[in-house]
Amino acid sequence: MDKKQSIAAFDALSQETRLDALRLLIQAGPEGIAAGEVGERLGIKQNTMSANLKVLMQADLVTTVRDGRSIRYVANYTAVQGLVLFLMKDCCGGRQDLCQPVLDQLVCEC
């Protein structure tokens, strides 16, 4: 992920509902969550949730998958990984010992 893409992603994530939605979709895994259910789980009205999911899609953090007659929202794991890598790429001036605790925690929590 380059700087311009990262700025778009951070801009999309700078709003609480969108951040909560992305975290929910990441937790849901590759199956994602049905469109209406995202708003229900977060307690957000459908039209508001749709607008927020559209912003996440424009930032390429979320994609959709057709499931029969319904749509499921899915986290774009490649983009999320790219965003984390963008932040951590030059971590601590090459001192792996300073970054390793963060990496260890990510591995353990997954």
C-alpha positions as CSV (number, residue, x, y, z in Angstrom):
1,M,0.0,0.0,0.0
2,D,1.4,3.4,-0.9
3,K,1.1,6.7,0.9
4,K,-1.9,7.9,-1.0
5,Q,-3.8,4.7,-0.4
6,S,-2.9,4.7,3.3
7,I,-4.2,8.3,3.6
8,A,-7.5,7.2,2.1
9,A,-7.7,4.3,4.4
10,F,-7.0,6.3,7.5
11,D,-9.5,8.9,6.4
12,A,-12.1,6.2,6.1
13,L,-11.2,4.8,9.5
14,S,-11.3,8.2,11.2
15,Q,-15.0,7.8,12.0
16,E,-16.1,5.6,14.9
17,T,-18.9,3.7,13.0
18,R,-16.6,2.9,10.1
19,L,-13.8,1.7,12.4
20,D,-16.3,-0.5,14.3
21,A,-17.7,-1.9,11.1
22,L,-14.3,-2.8,9.7
23,R,-13.3,-4.5,13.0
24,L,-16.6,-6.4,12.9
25,L,-15.9,-7.6,9.4
26,I,-12.4,-8.6,10.2
27,Q,-13.7,-10.7,13.1
28,A,-16.3,-12.3,10.8
29,G,-13.7,-13.8,8.6
30,P,-13.8,-14.4,4.9
31,E,-17.5,-15.3,5.0
32,G,-18.3,-11.7,5.9
33,I,-21.7,-10.5,7.1
34,A,-25.0,-9.8,5.4
35,A,-25.6,-6.2,4.6
36,G,-28.5,-5.6,7.0
37,E,-26.8,-7.5,9.8
38,V,-23.8,-5.2,9.9
39,G,-26.0,-2.3,11.0
40,E,-28.0,-4.5,13.4
41,R,-24.9,-5.7,15.2
42,L,-23.6,-2.2,15.6
43,G,-27.0,-0.6,16.4
44,I,-26.8,1.7,13.4
45,K,-29.7,2.6,11.1
46,Q,-29.6,0.9,7.7
47,N,-29.2,4.1,5.6
48,T,-26.4,5.4,7.8
49,M,-24.6,2.1,7.8
50,S,-24.9,1.8,4.0
51,A,-23.2,5.3,3.6
52,N,-20.4,4.2,6.0
53,L,-19.8,0.9,4.2
54,K,-19.6,2.8,0.9
55,V,-16.8,4.9,2.3
56,L,-15.0,1.8,3.4
57,M,-15.4,0.3,0.0
58,Q,-14.1,3.5,-1.7
59,A,-11.0,3.2,0.5
60,D,-10.7,-0.5,-0.7
61,L,-10.9,-1.8,2.9
62,V,-14.2,-3.7,2.3
63,T,-15.6,-5.6,-0.6
64,T,-19.0,-7.2,-1.3
65,V,-19.9,-10.7,-2.3
66,R,-23.3,-11.7,-3.7
67,D,-24.9,-14.5,-1.8
68,G,-28.0,-15.5,-3.7
69,R,-30.3,-12.4,-3.5
70,S,-28.4,-10.7,-0.7
71,I,-25.0,-9.0,-0.4
72,R,-22.4,-9.8,2.1
73,Y,-19.7,-7.4,3.2
74,V,-16.2,-8.7,3.6
75,A,-13.0,-7.1,4.9
76,N,-10.4,-6.7,2.3
77,Y,-7.6,-8.5,4.2
78,T,-5.0,-7.7,1.6
79,A,-5.7,-3.9,2.0
80,V,-5.7,-4.2,5.8
81,Q,-2.4,-6.1,5.8
82,G,-1.0,-3.5,3.4
83,L,-2.0,-0.7,5.8
84,V,-0.4,-2.4,8.8
85,L,2.7,-3.1,6.7
86,F,2.8,0.5,5.5
87,L,3.0,1.6,9.2
88,M,5.5,-1.0,10.3
89,K,7.7,-1.3,7.2
90,D,10.5,0.9,8.5
91,C,9.8,0.2,12.1
92,C,12.2,1.5,14.6
93,G,15.0,2.2,12.2
94,G,15.6,-1.5,11.6
95,R,15.8,-2.4,15.2
96,Q,13.7,-5.6,15.2
97,D,13.8,-5.9,18.9
98,L,11.6,-2.8,19.3
99,C,9.0,-4.0,16.8
100,Q,9.0,-7.7,17.7
101,P,6.6,-7.3,20.7
102,V,4.0,-5.8,18.4
103,L,4.4,-8.6,15.9
104,D,4.3,-11.3,18.6
105,Q,1.1,-9.8,20.0
106,L,-0.5,-9.9,16.6
107,V,0.4,-13.5,16.1
108,C,-0.8,-14.6,19.5
109,E,-4.2,-12.8,19.3
110,C,-4.9,-14.2,15.8
